[in-house]
Amino acid sequence: MTTLAAVVRETRAGRRPARVAARLGMSVGAVEAALDHAESLGLVLRPTAGCTDCAATTDARPPGCAGCPFAR
C-alpha cells in the first residue's frame, strides 16, 4: 500500500491528521501534504470554515450539517 493510500484509509476512518501521523509513523506535515494531494485528486474533501467537530462527535447536528459528507 502506498503512503497516500494509507493516509486516505486512516482519514476515511475518521482520524485527524495528528492521529494519522502517529499511527503511520509520519510527521503531521507529511500527512497534511498527502491530504492536500489527495484533495487535488478528488479522493478526499476538506471541511469548510463553517464546520465544527460536532458532526463527528455527537448525534445532535446543527441544521448547517444537513447534506454534509462529513456528517455521518
N, C-alpha and C positions, 0 to 999 in steps of 0.2 A: 504494500500500500504506500502511496506517495505521501509526503508530508502534507500537501494540500488536502488530499482526501481524508487524512487523519484529522486535520483541523476542522474540516467541514463536518465530519462524522460527530466529533465531540461537540461542536457548536449546535448541530441539529438535535443533540441530546439535551439541549438547554443549558449548557455550560457557558459561562462568560470567559473572556479571553485570559484572565489571570488563572482561572481553574484549568482551562485547556492547556496553558503553558506548563503548569505544574504537573499535570497528568502526562504530558508528552515530553517533558524534559527540555522545553524550549523557553526562550525569552518571551516576555509579553509582546515586545516589539516585533518579533518574528511571527507570532500568532496574528497580530494585527495586520502585518504586511500580507500574510496568507489570506486573511479575511478580505482585505482590500482587493486582492487579485480575484478571489472567489466572487466577490460582488461584481467586479468588472466582467466576469464571465457569466453572470446571472445565476450563479449557484446558491447564493445567499442574499438575503435582504437585510439592510440595517434598519433599526428602529429610527423613527423620525424624532425631531427635537421635542415633540409633544408627548412622546412615550415615557412611561414610567415602568417600574418593576412590577406594578400591580397585576398585570396580566399573567405573569409567571408565578406569582406567589400567593394569590388569593382567588377565591371563587367569585367574589364580587368585583365586577369590572365597570369602569365608568362608561357612559354611552359612547365616548370617542373611540373606544376599543372595538366597537361593532365592525365586523368585517376585516379586522386586522389579522394578518397571517401569524403574528406573534401571540395573539390571544387564543389559546387552545382550549 
